[in-house]
């Protein structure tokens, strides 16, 4: 069984306002629901676990039911960091039946079922695979307020989600990690630290993460298009 863990436990402080960003509406529907629909429509995903703020967990199953999300199996409370929230989701997976676990940001609503399928299949083949997008800006490495070097952007990629791994591999990576480490910005880094090669799947730049009011404006434009 392939399981998606949708991480949506943040409070969205950069967005402002009282409503957590994952529950803001995009084209009349909460962002988190748009995200879940992509996984609901993806045939290689059999179950979905959502990680939410503790105060939002109790009522979410009924909300999801109103949108016909049949694959949602569990809602678990998040932790103090993103890594801790993912680990909470991982602990809710049944080890006996789990094959690939797909970790995805709840505020990336433009991922497609095809992108999810390709990344899961790459993880089945290589043990670990993440969705990426090209870097279009020129990237400078800096130190002490000065440029050290200009990086070759043809060799650079932006890490997107989903990030997909064999369950046993990701569980081992988390058991050896400090989930409070601020440098742990994604799951791939944990697996890289084990010395495991992580394959890449080229994805669309449309797969944006909505974290600021400006992102929401872009998302509305993408939705209209």
N, C-alpha and C positions, 0 to 999 in steps of 0.2 A: 504494500500500500504506500502510495506517495502522499505526503501530508504537507499542506501549506501552513506556515505560521505567519499570520499577519500582525505586524507590530504596530500598535496604535495606542501606546500607553503614555505618550507625551501630553503635556498641558498646553503646548503651543504658545509659549510666552512671547515669541517673536511676532506672532500674528496679532497680538493685542485682543482686546475684547474679553468677554466672559465665557464664550463658547470655545471648547477645545477645537483645534483646527480640523481634526478628523471628522467632526460633526457639522462643520460649516457646509452650507448647501452649494452645490455646483450644478447649474441647470436644474434647480429645484429638488435635487436629491443629495443626501449627505455624501461627502467625499468618500468616506469609508465604504459606503454601499457600492459606489462605482467600482472601487478597487475589488471588493469581494465578488462582484458580478463577473469580472474577468476570470477569476479562479473557478467560479461556479460553472462557467462555460468551457473550461479547459478539461478535456477528457482524461488527461494523464494525472490529474489531481483527484484523489478519492475522498479526502477529508480536509477540513479547514479548522484551525485553532486561531482564535483572535485574542490578542493580549491588549487589555484596555486599562485605563486608570481604575483603581479599585472601586471608586464611587460610581462608575459607569457600567460595571460588569453585570449587575443583577438584571437590568432591564433590556440588555442588548439582544438576547435571544428572541424576545418578542418583536423587537424592531426588525431584526433580520427576517423573521418569519413573514412579516408584512410584505417583504420584497421577494419572497419565494426562494430564499437561499437554503437549499436542502442539504448542502455539504457541510454546513457549519456544525461542528460536533461539540466544541467546548469554547467557553470564554473564561480566560484566567486573568487575574490581576497582575499588573506589571510591577517592576521593581524601581529602584532609584535611578538606574542608568539603563541605556538601551540594551547593553549586553546582559544585564540582570533580567530585563524583561524577556529577551529572547530565551534565556535559560529557563525562565518560568514556563514559557511555551514548550520548550524542548522536554521539560520534565512531565508535561501532560501527554506526550506521545507514547503510544504503546510500543515498547521495544520489539515485542515478538512479531509484530506485523509490519513495522516501518521499513521502507526501503530508502527512498529519497525524501529529504526534508527541504522544502523551499521556503526561505525566509524573505519576506517582502514588506516594504514600508507601507503602512496603511494610507499614507498621503501621496502615494504614486498611483493615481487612478487611470493613467493612460497606458499601462502595460497591456499587451494583447495576449489572448490565449496562445497564439502561435509562438510568441516570445517565451512564454512560460514553458510550453511544450519543448521547444528547442533546448532550453537551459536544463530542464529535468532530464531529457535524453542524454545531454552531454555529461551530466553528473552520473547517470547510470553507466556510461562508458568510461569515464575518467575518475570517478569518485567525487570530484569537486568541480564546479563550474559556476561562473557568474555572468550576468548580463552586463555589457559595457557599451559605451558610446564614444565616438571620436572626440578628441580635444581640438577645438577650432581656434582658440586663442593661442598666442605665443606665451609660453610659460617660462618665468624667470625663477631661479633659485637665489634666495637672498640671505644675507648674513650681516648683522650690525648695520642695518639700513643701507646696504649696498648690494648690487647684483654680483653674485658669484659666478653664475653661468646661465646660458640659455639652453633649455632642454629641447631635445628633438621631439617635436609633438607627434611625429609619425609613429613613435614608439610609446606614446602615452595614450591612456584611455581613462574615461570617467567611469568609476564603478557605479553601476545601477543595481536595482533589485528586480527580479528575484536573484538570490544567491542560493545555489542548490548543492546539497552534499548528501552522501550516504549517511544514514542516521548514526551508525556506530562511529564514523569518523568525526562528525560534528560533536557528538556527545563527548568523545575523548578530548577534543580540543577545548570544550568548555570546562571539563573537569580539571584540566591543567591550567586554566586561565584565572586571572583575578578579574571578576566581572565589574569591579569598581575602577579598573584602570582607565583613565580618560583617553588613552591612546587607542583604545579598542573602538574604532568607529564603524567597523563592519565585521562580518563573520569570516570573510576571506582572510583577513589578517591573522585570526586565530589559527586557521588551518595552515597558512603559510609558515607560521612559527613552528609547526610540527615538521616542516621540511617537505610537505606535500605540494605537488604542482597543481595549481588551480587553472583549469581550462577557461577560455573566454568564448562568449557567444555575442556577436555584434548585434546590438539593439538599436532602437530608434531614439534620437534626441528628444522626441516628444514625451518620453517617459520621465517627466519632470517630478520633482519632489516639492510639494506645496508647503512652504514654511513661512512665507511673508505675505503681506497684502498684495505686493507686486506679483508674486507667483499666482495668486488667485485670479488676478486680472488676466494673466497669460493663459491660465487654465480655462477661463471662460471663453477666450478667443479660440483656443484649440478645440473646445467642445463645439462651438458654433461652426468651425470648419469641418 
